[in-house]
């Protein structure tokens, strides 16, 4: 019985300590100040497993269509490039956490995870939920483009911006290509 009382007492002290810490304003929430390693680990781990869990029942449509990829480019250029950058340009500064360079990030995420992120956004990152203003078809077009992004050079991207024509090297519907790295 003494052990249970000790555990309860320690829990009460921890909760009281957290409340004092929160209300003291000690933790610096400025975007210019990086998170502690513990806060960063907790957030990134929760984000990774939340995305994986909430996206697991999404069914991916066929994404191997030039017009779908081109439509995705148009959406990316208008909605994403300002924060995430594009081939030849860096992601925006001043965010904490910084927006990921999607040419690198998309190789680590499946198509369904990219769809879920784009549709639902991510709390406390500046990533909006585009599902509130865009159809699933439009979001899948962005995903189709994102899967091409790692292979685009700055010149390829500029060609798309300037005249909209580019021959994408889209592989046949290959589950592995759209699932992870290609």
PyMOL commands that set and color helices and strands:
alter all, ss='L'
color gray80, all
select helices_A, chain A and resi 2-24+37-55+66-79+81-84+102-105+111-120+130-132+136-149+154-163+175-179
alter helices_A, ss='H'
color red, helices_A
deselect
rebuild
show_as cartoon
